[in-house]
Amino acid sequence: MDAQGRGRADDIDPADQWVLNPNTGEYELRLAPSAPQSAVPGPRSTAPVGAGATRGRTATPAAPGRGVPPPRRRRGAPPEEPLPGRRGRRPVKKASKAKKALLWTGGTMAFVLVAGAGGAYLYIEHLNGNITSISDDGASTGGFQKDKAINILLIGTDKRTGSGNEGYGDAGSVGHADTTILLHVSKDRTNATALSIPRDLIVDVPDCPTTQADGTQKIIPGTTGVRFNTSLGQDERTPSCTMRTVTELTGVKPDNFMVADFNAVKTLTTAVGGVDVCLAKDLKDPDSHLDLKKGTQHISGETALAFVRTRHAVGFGGDLSRIGLQQQFLSALMRKLKSNDTLTSPSKMIKLAESGTKALTVDSQLDSINKLKDLGLELGKLDVKNLTFTTVPVIDNPEEKVKATVVVNPSTAQQVFDMVKNDVSFTEVKAQKKKEAAAVAARLDGAKSAASEVRVRIFNGGAVAGSAQAELQYLQNDEGVVKSENAGNAPAELAKTTLEYAPDQADQARRLADIMGLSGSAMKPGKSVTNSQGLPTMTLTLGKDFEEAGVSLTAPTKAPEGVQKSTADKVECAK
């Protein structure tokens, strides 16, 4: 136990006091008859320890009916009568086989959230005290939303904090972005993409407004042509600066960020009881203290950290080889978290909640267990077979004789970024989704009118100022869409460009979609409006995805050839 009075070594572990009630499907707090009736761990009490109190815990009276459970009724015995003055227990529906739980990890960092029900909510206030948050400095979207796609930036730092970490990372490091993953979860929650960003990728770090300790803001000047990992820690940059750098690089603005150091891997793998990894050969690396034999190995704690930190034992000995190893480890961790022996174990669940909330620093939009719980419920809808791990496509830096850094692959990287930005899955979606996608794509099939017959009003719904006028001039002068007009700003901003049209305007809509590269999902069958001449016309609203006039809005439908990817449900062996 720690030195701050959280409990004595002879105290009962609170995790062991939560058991699954087979009648209700919920976890309940059950103490031995001789134990004091205390609550689950809460804020540390400042009162002296007295009779009936547990050191370091706030003692509270047991709620009526929440004391020591009565002996179980033998199968076949008649039900007991309720005590005088009490109503009988109402029948309850059986809950799902396991309550929602979530573990999301980013490279050497991990996020665990228990989204329990019933008695588990008594734990909320205690967990709130574990959470550390810092400002996002306006670099995020303002936080994830339940009805939209979710983009979470997961950052693992190389800062040597905590006991036993002296042999890892760079001595004296301020905590650079050593491992970074942009986690994209689709709007319909059927699939997700975990996009690893190499730490040695050459990028431009923008100017970063950063909140100081006294509440004032300081702008940290940007730098061009530097390693991605310097977007955090260097020149006192905070995670919000890494957020801005990712937005500049990918075009995707993260909703939230989560940061952890080396301790996260050790504590979280220990909390789940370790994970199984497959090795195609012996792995030995004195630098990361790794020594594992070929075959399936069960790792946790220090060994797990050594596994995700090694470079020299795999591949070509560089950061890209280590990214592949980390993705394999995260897949194993996800499978373990989704397994029944984790989800149905109250001891593991509570240890995960403790470890997860202590291991992370989150942005100010995720500063409570309730907010994390809501995020966990959204992410928990995902099937691991549709979680794809991939890496930003890169090539060796052509300006270096001795290859030490990489740059984005100009032929494939943008396609990967566009897939994430346009919510395109890297995996096959289930049959129903395929049918829906086919129906949407069918909007593009059929006759197309002449460009001169297309009548459309253009609104700016989130593109840069002047975009509506620029697109109008392009359509009229370059494409012959002369019956078009600028309608100004839209009533609300849109993430994506849309075209609304009436049924009898479908042929016009298909022509305009062909000119602009609009997808079937951008076409919205609806009704027409009248233009300045009182004639029926379609409505084109330029969203935040609109780049500039004349640039096609066609989104890629699959990953480019040669991009390596793997899914979390498959076991792969480290080579």
Buried (B, 14 or more C-beta within 10 A) or exposed (E): EEEEEEBEEEBBEBBEBBEBBEEBBBBBBBBEEEEEBBBBBBEBBEEEBEEEBBBBBBBEEBEEEBBEBEEEEEEEEEEEEEEEEEEEEEEEEEBEEBBBBBBBBBBBBBBBBBBBBBBBBBBBBBBBEBBEBBBBBEBBBEBBEEEEBBBBBBBBBBBBEEEEBEBBBEEEBBBBBBBBBBBBBBEEBBBBBBBBBBBBBBBEBBEBBBBEEEEEEEEBEBBEEBBBBBBBBBBEBBBBBBBBBBBBBBBBBBBBBBBBBBBBBBBBBBBBBBBEBBBEBEBBBEEBBBEBEEEEBEBBBBBBBBBBBBBBBBBEEBBBBBBBBBBBBBBBBBBBBBEEEBBBBBBBBBBBBBBBBBBBBBBBBBBBBEBBBBBBBBBBEBBBEBBBBBBBBBEEBEEEEEEEBBBBBEEBBBBBBBBBBBBBBBBEBEEEBEEEBEEBBEBBEEEBBEBEBBBBBBBBBBBEEEBBBBBBBBBBEEBBBEBBBBBEEBEEEBBBBBBBBBEEBBBBBBBBBEBBEBBBBBBBEBEBBEBEEEEBBBBBBBBBBBBEBBEEBBBBEEBBEEBEBBBBBEEBEBE
